[in-house]
Amino acid sequence: MKIFAKDREGKETVIEGRDGWTVMEMLRDAGLPITAECGGACACATCHVYIDAGWYEKLPPPKDGETDMLDMALAVQPNSRLSCQLTCCEALDGIKVTLAPE
């Protein structure tokens, strides 16, 4: 599966996702500037991304823990998600995300 990720300057990187891994892990391993301080435990919001139009609706809804973390994040938008809570699978092939401001 492919992930199309834009960094904070607008440069797009195409990443090959691994089934069962999180989008956050793929972004981090591709060298994008994502902090991911909690390592994917949904205990911070440093892997905050914006999901491109048409993709947000295809995702499972955020769980309470993710919603709580997003409530404390900066620059939250209606299409905000934590990339540590998005698991790579065929249904996400082609997903487009943009790193949120730090």
C-alpha positions in Angstrom: 0.0 0.0 0.0 1.1 3.6 -0.6 0.9 6.6 1.7 1.3 10.0 0.1 2.7 12.3 2.8 3.3 16.1 2.6 5.7 17.6 5.1 5.2 21.0 6.6 6.8 22.8 3.6 4.5 21.0 1.2 7.0 18.5 -0.2 5.2 15.2 -1.0 6.9 11.8 -0.2 5.5 8.5 -1.4 5.9 5.8 1.3 5.4 2.1 0.9 3.3 1.1 3.9 3.6 -2.2 5.7 0.4 -4.1 6.5 -0.3 -3.9 10.2 2.1 -1.1 10.9 0.8 2.4 11.8 1.0 5.4 9.5 3.1 7.1 12.2 5.7 4.3 12.0 5.8 4.6 8.2 6.2 8.4 8.4 9.0 8.2 11.0 10.8 5.4 9.2 10.7 7.4 5.9 12.5 10.2 7.7 9.7 12.7 7.8 10.0 15.2 10.7 7.4 13.7 12.9 8.2 13.6 16.6 6.0 10.7 17.8 7.2 11.2 21.4 5.1 8.5 23.0 6.0 5.9 20.3 2.4 5.2 19.3 0.8 4.8 22.8 -1.8 7.6 22.0 -0.3 9.6 25.0 0.6 12.7 23.1 -0.3 14.5 19.8 3.1 14.8 18.2 2.1 12.5 15.3 -0.8 14.8 14.4 -1.7 14.8 10.7 -4.4 16.2 8.5 -6.2 13.6 6.3 -6.9 14.8 2.7 -10.4 15.2 1.5 -12.2 12.0 0.6 -10.0 9.9 3.0 -11.2 11.0 6.4 -14.6 9.4 5.9 -13.1 6.1 5.0 -11.2 5.8 8.3 -12.6 4.2 11.4 -13.8 6.9 13.8 -11.3 8.1 16.4 -11.6 6.4 19.8 -12.0 8.4 23.0 -8.3 8.4 23.8 -7.4 9.9 20.4 -10.1 12.5 20.7 -8.8 13.4 24.1 -5.3 13.9 22.8 -6.5 15.9 19.8 -8.3 18.2 22.2 -4.9 19.2 23.6 -3.1 19.5 20.2 -2.4 22.7 18.4 -4.0 23.7 15.0 -6.6 20.9 15.1 -8.9 20.9 12.1 -12.0 18.7 11.3 -9.7 16.4 9.4 -7.1 15.9 12.1 -6.1 12.4 13.3 -3.2 10.9 15.2 -1.2 8.9 12.7 -0.3 6.4 15.5 -4.0 5.3 15.5 -4.1 4.6 11.8 -3.1 1.0 10.9 -1.8 0.3 7.4 -4.1 -2.0 5.4 -5.3 -2.3 1.8 -8.3 -0.1 2.5 -5.9 2.8 3.1 -3.9 2.3 -0.1 -3.3 5.7 -1.5 -4.2 7.7 1.6 -2.9 11.3 1.6 -1.8 13.0 4.8 -0.1 16.3 5.7 2.0 16.7 8.8 0.4 19.2 11.2 2.4 22.1 12.6 4.6 21.2 15.6 
